[in-house]
Amino acid sequence: MKGICIAHGRNPALVGQNMFDNKDQDDTFYVRDMIEQAKVGGGWLDFKFKNSFQATYVEKIDMGVDSYVIG
């Protein structure tokens, strides 16, 4: 919920990085949007990377000690 990547199936080099200020090709703060969408119950978001669109479903999960966004 703070923008820190704790797991990534496609790019393990992102694990541990703060991605809160990352933007897509259209200058959208996509991680911030993921967090906000998860806070209101989850849902689909669209982003643009490498001249193609990516649709991502996100939701908030509560692990007791902390909450996370999974997408």
N, C-alpha and C positions, 0 to 999 in steps of 0.2 A: 504493500500500500504506500510505499515511499519511493518506488522507482528502482530499487535494487533488484537486479536479476539474480534469482537463487537457483534457477534451473533453465536450461534451454536445449531442446532436443536436436536442433539443427546446427547450432553454433556454440559449443562449450566455452569458447573464448569470452563470451559475454557474461558468464557466471561471475558474480561478484561486482560487476560494474553498475554504477548508478546511471540509469537511462532516463531519468526524469525529464531532462532537457533535450532529449533526442527529438529530431523532426524528420518527417518523411519528405518526399520530393516537393510537396505542396506547402511546405513550412508548417505542417500541422504537428503539434506536440502529441504524438500518438500514444505515448506511455501515460501522459496526464489524462488523455481521453479514455484510455482503458481503465484507469483507476476510478474516474468519475462514473463511467458506465457501470462498473462493478458495484459501486456504492449505492446505486439506485436499483439494484436487482439483477444486473447483467444484461447482456444482449450483444447484437452484432455491430461491428464497426468496420469501416472501409478505409484503407490507406493505400498510398501509392509508393512503390519501390521499384527501381530499375525499369521505369516506364511501363509498369503493369500494376493492376490493382490487386490488393490482398484483402480478403474478408476474414475477420477474426471474431470469434465468439469469446466473450470474457464473462467471468462471474467471480464473486467474492466467496472465499472459503474461510471459515473460522477454525483455527487449530487449537483453540483454548488459550494459548499464550499470546498469540498474535493472529492477525488476519492477513490474507494474501489474495492477490488477483491471479487467477489461472485462465489461460487462454490457449 
